Amino acid sequence: MSKDKISMPSSSAGITRYFDEYKSKLQFKPGHIIIIIIAVIILEILLHTFGRGLLS
């Protein structure tokens, strides 16, 4: 028999448990997130369009 056995460390196979009872203090509705994303996109478009005039 071979004496060069390799033993792997025991683990939980990468499974991490999180408690279901955890509640975040910040809670957003999906609609609010979509509105924020749209507002950021519009702000970015406005800055690309009129931003050079603001800095000159």
Summary of the structure (lengths in Angstrom):
residues: 56
radius of gyration: 25.9
end to end distance: 79.4
largest distance: 79.4
contacts: 57
relative contact order: 0.06
helix: 46%
strand: 0%
